[in-house]
Amino acid sequence: MTQRSTAPPRAAVAVACGALLGCLLAALLLPATPASHVSDVAQLLAAAAAAATTARYAGHTAPGRVRGAWALVSLACAAWAAGEVWWTWAAATADVVPFPSPADVGFLGFAVLAAAGLLLHPATGESSQWQRFLDGLMTAGAVGLVSWLTTLQAVSRANGGAGHLESLLLLAYPASDVLLVVLTVLLLTRTRGHRTALHLMSLGVLCLGLADSAFAYLQTAGDYDGGLVDLGWVGGFLLIALAGRSGRSAEPLPDPREASAVGAPSRLAQVLPYVPVVVALSVVVGFTMLGRPLTRGEMLVACLVVGCLLARQFLTVRDNVRLAGDLAARERQLRHQAFHDPLTGLANRSLFQDRLGHALALHARDARSLAVVFLDLDDFKAVNDSLGHLAGDELLVRVAERLTGTLRTGDTIARLGGDEFAVLLEDGGDPLGSAQRMADALRQPFAFGGQELTVRASIGVAALAAEDPTVTADQLLCRSDAAMYAAKRAGKGRIVGSREPVPAVS
């Protein structure tokens, strides 16, 4: 496979950086003259072309929907550049630039295509439908309120005498910027991991939106002279160019269906939904302190934003409670799996050893008696060979159920492996009598597929009386195991109690 050259994206980024530097110097040092205006236009076109180029190259190596998203962003930058070219040509050849004009198609086309790119970009985060709805409504309300108080209201009042189409287009610019900001916030909130390219592209779109809003306000007030507003446009395209450059080497997106691949939400994703709300409430407080109280409609939007915020917090708390419950249940399940046999559900060797060690400690401290019963099914291999392993597993499960039914509540039964079972009898009782009840329970035939199967077991019993010296768990298990093998040698299907002396633990 031929590796694509990275020279065009690097050159485009260099051009955008140069345009940003030139625009900054022009804004700070040069007076507003026709020559400086031409310089601003050239820098804007260079930055937009650089952004379109890097976005196109990023799309070549991106997978799936990400490729389409980059293609739309590239077309958006190209549309903006085309609109700027027409507007510049009209300004140079006519005394007054007509409005509306074909330039508006390019400028508004940027908003439409960029919004489509943000919508097409896949999100890897997991969130409920209600949470996404509340995030969208809360962000739209907050950003819309800020835009209305700072830009839209002034534009609407200043152009009250304009025609319907002119008024609609004048409001479409800041309204489209609000849409882009909302989509940017939602996409960043729903995307997990550190997506440098996505962050840069989103910041670029945000920077362009702020510059558009500032342009609309200054143009309405008659104070627009390029300068810092043009710097915002160039900076936005530079960020998109850097995003395209970064997107070529970015890691592939994880599969959102795999929770381990998606990962936890970043700090940015956790904080970002609240940023527009904080900004909106700060603007509301500022306007109120300056003697400009909210109208009824503005107050309604502010209440809607706060209501969405409270509802979102409720959903977050509910989800946290649910996750905590799921985590506790998972921990209980893992703990059960760690100490229980997966086939029969009985205790496994680890849990049996722990219970036996505890019983021996009570014997040493309080002189409590205990016993270990070791049970091995006779000729179990013949069952596997004749009926199959599935039938053998089913037999083990039913044997475990019958053995459990003969025991007291405080006794412990475990499957040690294969067809071997062990029972810990604590606090006195009759160990040999308990072993006999187990043997009698197993003598009842088991029904398998229309035929009856009789099971026998060799049982060894090792008891530790109150007056006996303390032993280790391994020693007591060895005694019961030896007694079980003695039962097998005696003809199987028997019960043998250990009579070997038990050495004291030194």
Secondary structure, DSSP 8 states (H G I E B T S, - for coil): -----SHHHHHHHHHHHHHHHHHHHHHHHS-S-HHHHHHHHHHHHHHHHHHHHHHHHHHHH--HHHHHHHHHHHHHHHHHHHHHHHHHHHHHHSSS--SS-HHHHHHHHHHHHHHHHHHHS-------HHHHHHHHHHHHHHHHHHHIIIIIHHHHHHTTTS-HHHHHHHHHHHHHHHHHHHHHHHHHHH--S--HHHHHHHHHHHHHHHHHHHHHHHHHHT---STHHHHHHHHHHHHHHHHHHHHTS------TT-HHHH-S--HHHHHGGGHHHHHHHHHHHHHHHTT----HHHHHHHHHHHHHHHHHHHHHHHHHHHHHHHHHHHHHHHHHHHHB-TTT--B-HHHHHHHHHHHHHHHHHH---EEEEEEEETTHHHHHHHH-HHHHHHHHHHHHHHHHHTS-TT-EEEEEETTEEEEEEESS--HHHHHHHHHHHHHS-EEETTEEE---EEEEEEEE-TTS----HHHHHHHHHHHHHHHHHTTSS-EEE---------
